[in-house]
Amino acid sequence: MHRSTYTRPVDLPALSAAERLFIWGFRAKARSGSAVPTAADIQQVYDHFRVGDAVLSLDSIIEIFAGTAHTAIEVHCPTCPRMSDSERGILRAIAAAQQDRVDVAREQFERWLPPIGADWALAPVLGLATIFRMAGLVLPDRHVQPIEHDGMLAMKSWFVGSATLH
């Protein structure tokens, strides 16, 4: 059994460079309708860190969430220093994928996606994780305590201006 060193949630400034890069890219792609950062900005930053090919994986992951999610994810703006529980879970999934722990990654995605959506997400997640690892950007395994989902309402769509985005 995996023993956790979990003490409290870690916010963006305390994350490793690899984690901050992933979260920034994920947030920026999720908010692709906004003016800043642009798709070219995201590509330029990822190219700088030698993970430019991962942008396609980010696009795929966002599209899978947009098309199949049964529960909304909370995504902060790219410059917000706080991290949502959703962002922590997605980060944990990517870190698990880097360590070939596909079962943990899939389990994380099933918090928001139906089983088929979680399956679809695995290919781009594994691709992104591999691209980051090959560039020397290793995501540490930070254990996130599970959230009780009893009594939570599932949202069927993400509305622009939703409280899940800020």
N, C-alpha and C positions, 0 to 999 in steps of 0.2 A: 504494500500500500504506500502511496506517495504521501510523505509528511510535508505539510505546508509550513512556510516561514511567514505566513500572512500575519500582519499586524494591523494595518489600516490601508484604505485605498490610497494609491499613489496618484498624484496629479501630474500634469504634463511637464512642468519644469524638472521634476525628479526622475523622469524617464531617461532611458539611454537614447543616444542619437538615433539609433535604428528605430526605436519605438516612436520617437517624436516624428521622424520622417514618415513612417507609415500612417500615423494618426493624422498628421497634417494633410497628406495626400488623400486619405480616405474622406476627411472632412471637406476638402476642397472639391473633390469629385462629386460628393453627395450634394454639394451646393453649386453645381455647375451652371445654374441659371444666373448666378450673381456675377458682377463685373470683375471682381478681384478675388482670388487669383484666376486668371484665364486658363484655358486648356494648355496654351503655349507656356504659361508660367509654370504650371505643374510639370509639364514635360521637361522644361529646362532644369528645374530643380532636381527631378529624378535623374536626368541625364548627368548632371553634375556629380551625383553620388553613384554613378555607374549602374543604375537600376531603371533606366528609361523604359525597358521592355515591360516592366511591372505596371506601367500605366494602363496597358491593355487589360491586365488582370483586374486592376482596380475598377475599370469600366465595367467589366463583366460582373464583378461582385455587386456593384451598385445596381446594375440592371436586374440581376437575380432578386435582390431585395425589393426593388421597385415593382417587379412583376409577380412575385410570389409570396411576399411576407404576409403572415396572418397577424402579426403584432408589430407595431411601430417601433423603430429604434430611435433612441435619443442621440442626435448628432449635434455637437456644438460647432460654433464657427471656427475657422482655421486658426485664429489667434487666441482663442479662449484658453486660459491656463488650467481650467477645471476639466475633468474627464467624467463622462457619464458612465453608469454601470454598463450600458450597451457598448460603449467604446472599449471599456475594459474587457468585456466578453469577446469582442471581435479581435482585440489584440491578443488575448489568450489563445484564440483559435489559430491565429497566424503563427504564434510561437509554438504551439503544439504541432502544427503542420511542418515547421522547420525541423522538428525532432522526430518526424515520421509517426506522430501519434494522431493518426487520422481519426480515430474514434473520439478523441477529446475535441478535435476541431469540429467534427460533425455534430457532436452533442451540443456544443456552443451554438452552432447555427440553427439547431432545432428549437432554440428559444424563440426565434422569430420566423423561421421558415418551416413549411411542411416538409415531410421526409424527402420528397422528390426535389424540392428546392435546395435542401441541405446537400443532397447528392450532387446537384448541378454546381453548387458553390465550391465543392471540393477541388475540382480541376483548376480553376483560376487561383484558388487559395494556395494550392500546392505549387503552382507555377510562381506566384508572387513570393512565397516563402523560399523557394529555391533560388530565385533571382537575387533576393536579399542576401541569402547565405553565401552565394558565390561571390558577391561583392564585399563580403566580410561584415555584413550588417546582421548580426545575430541577435534575435529577440530573446531575452531571458524569460524563463518560465515563472511567471508571477501567478500564484494561486489566487483565484477570485472566488470568494465564498458564494455558493449558490444563493440566488434570490428566491424567496417563496413566491410562486406564481398563483397560489390559490387566491381566489377573489379578485384577480386582475382581469380587466376587460380586454378583449382582443380588438384591435382597431383594424378595420378592413381597408383603409386607404390613408395615404399621407397627404394632408392638405397643405397647400402653400400657406405659410404663416402659422403653421401648427406650433403648439407649445413644445413639440419634440425638437424643434430647431430654434436656436437663438444666435 
